[in-house]
Amino acid sequence: MEKPLSPIFDDNGMEVSRDAFWGQKELGAELRTTPQYVGTLLRLVGLLQDGSKDPSGEALRTGAAIYVTVATADGPHRYPRWRKELVLGVLSRALRDHPKPLTATDKGNLRNARSFHPQPQPFEERLSNLERRVEQLERQTNPGFRSS
């Protein structure tokens, strides 16, 4: 049984909808990238301050971001949340224009995935298979065909 998430509150003490305001983790899951790269994208589009985890003044003024407080085991924690309807499209376009670079782990996974694929056949073998396939097709389309 999953424990329900704690409610989150804005700076005025009003409860905030988790469906309307998402964190970088939720945005990353929707965009199929990491929460860290969501931060990079937010900086690229000017919604997150460079070198900081704080939203830009514009993001706060437009309502694209708000600060929320959530009760944790360590006490209340304040962090930014993003208005899904305002930032998801912007981040999707930014991700399309700036795809996440492959990490060393990604490259290793690609290398391992490729190792499970059969190696290409030698040229002579491919040519022989192709000739057999052409003969087979000629026999199917021309009943009087005789192989040489």
C-alpha positions as CSV (number, residue, x, y, z in Angstrom):
1,M,0.0,0.0,0.0
2,E,1.5,3.3,-1.1
3,K,1.6,6.2,1.4
4,P,-0.1,9.3,0.0
5,L,2.1,12.3,-0.8
6,S,2.2,15.1,1.7
7,P,0.2,18.2,0.7
8,I,2.3,21.1,-0.6
9,F,1.6,24.8,0.2
10,D,2.5,28.0,-1.5
11,D,4.1,30.9,0.4
12,N,0.6,32.2,1.4
13,G,-0.2,28.9,3.1
14,M,-2.7,27.8,0.5
15,E,-2.6,24.1,-0.6
16,V,-1.2,23.7,-4.2
17,S,-2.4,21.0,-6.6
18,R,0.3,18.4,-7.4
19,D,-1.5,17.9,-10.8
20,A,-1.1,21.5,-11.8
21,F,2.4,22.1,-10.4
22,W,5.1,19.6,-11.1
23,G,8.7,19.2,-10.0
24,Q,11.6,18.5,-12.2
25,K,11.2,14.8,-11.5
26,E,7.7,14.7,-12.9
27,L,8.6,16.9,-15.9
28,G,11.6,14.6,-16.6
29,A,9.4,11.5,-16.5
30,E,6.9,13.1,-19.0
31,L,9.7,14.3,-21.3
32,R,11.6,11.0,-20.9
33,T,14.8,12.7,-19.7
34,T,16.5,13.1,-16.3
35,P,15.4,15.7,-13.7
36,Q,18.9,17.1,-13.9
37,Y,18.6,17.7,-17.7
38,V,15.2,19.3,-17.1
39,G,17.1,21.8,-14.9
40,T,19.5,22.4,-17.9
41,L,16.5,23.0,-20.2
42,L,14.8,25.4,-17.7
43,R,18.1,27.4,-17.7
44,L,18.2,27.4,-21.5
45,V,14.8,28.8,-21.8
46,G,15.4,31.4,-19.0
47,L,13.0,29.9,-16.4
48,L,15.8,28.9,-14.0
49,Q,18.6,31.2,-12.9
50,D,22.1,30.3,-14.1
51,G,24.1,28.5,-11.5
52,S,21.2,28.3,-9.1
53,K,18.2,26.1,-8.3
54,D,16.0,29.2,-8.1
55,P,13.4,30.2,-10.7
56,S,14.0,33.4,-12.7
57,G,12.1,36.5,-11.8
58,E,10.2,36.1,-15.1
59,A,9.2,32.6,-14.2
60,L,7.8,33.7,-10.8
61,R,6.1,36.9,-12.3
62,T,4.3,34.9,-15.0
63,G,3.3,32.1,-12.7
64,A,5.3,29.5,-14.5
65,A,7.0,28.8,-11.2
66,I,6.0,29.1,-7.6
67,Y,7.7,28.1,-4.3
68,V,6.0,25.5,-2.3
69,T,6.7,24.1,1.2
70,V,6.3,20.4,2.0
71,A,6.6,18.7,5.4
72,T,9.4,16.1,5.4
73,A,11.0,14.0,8.0
74,D,13.7,16.7,8.3
75,G,11.1,19.4,8.8
76,P,9.5,21.8,6.2
77,H,11.3,22.1,2.9
78,R,10.8,24.9,0.4
79,Y,11.4,24.4,-3.3
80,P,10.2,25.5,-6.7
81,R,7.4,23.8,-8.6
82,W,6.5,24.4,-12.2
83,R,3.0,25.0,-13.7
84,K,2.8,22.0,-16.0
85,E,0.5,23.7,-18.6
86,L,2.9,26.6,-19.0
87,V,6.3,24.9,-19.1
88,L,5.8,21.4,-20.6
89,G,5.4,22.7,-24.2
90,V,8.3,25.1,-23.9
91,L,10.5,22.3,-22.4
92,S,9.4,19.9,-25.2
93,R,10.6,22.3,-27.8
94,A,13.8,23.0,-26.0
95,L,14.5,19.3,-25.7
96,R,13.8,18.8,-29.4
97,D,16.3,21.7,-30.2
98,H,18.8,20.6,-27.5
99,P,18.7,16.8,-27.1
100,K,20.4,15.4,-24.0
101,P,24.0,14.4,-24.9
102,L,24.9,10.8,-24.4
103,T,26.7,10.1,-21.1
104,A,29.5,7.5,-20.8
105,T,26.8,5.1,-19.3
106,D,24.5,5.7,-22.3
107,K,27.4,5.0,-24.7
108,G,28.3,1.8,-22.8
109,N,24.7,0.6,-22.9
110,L,24.5,1.3,-26.6
111,R,27.8,-0.7,-27.1
112,N,26.4,-3.6,-25.1
113,A,23.1,-3.6,-27.0
114,R,25.0,-3.6,-30.3
115,S,27.0,-6.6,-29.2
116,F,23.9,-8.8,-29.1
117,H,23.1,-8.1,-32.7
118,P,24.4,-10.6,-35.3
119,Q,27.5,-9.6,-37.1
120,P,27.1,-8.7,-40.8
121,Q,27.6,-11.5,-43.2
122,P,30.6,-11.5,-45.5
123,F,30.0,-10.0,-49.0
124,E,30.2,-13.3,-50.8
125,E,27.6,-14.9,-48.5
126,R,25.2,-11.9,-48.8
127,L,25.6,-12.1,-52.7
128,S,24.9,-15.8,-52.7
129,N,21.8,-15.4,-50.5
130,L,20.6,-12.6,-52.8
131,E,21.1,-14.7,-55.9
132,R,19.1,-17.5,-54.3
133,R,16.3,-15.1,-53.4
134,V,16.2,-13.7,-57.0
135,E,15.9,-17.2,-58.4
136,Q,13.2,-18.0,-56.0
137,L,11.2,-14.9,-56.9
138,E,11.7,-15.6,-60.6
139,R,10.3,-19.1,-60.2
140,Q,7.3,-17.8,-58.3
141,T,6.5,-15.1,-61.0
142,N,7.5,-17.1,-64.1
143,P,6.5,-20.8,-63.9
144,G,8.6,-21.6,-67.1
145,F,11.8,-20.2,-65.5
146,R,14.8,-22.6,-65.4
147,S,17.8,-21.8,-63.3
148,S,21.1,-21.7,-65.1
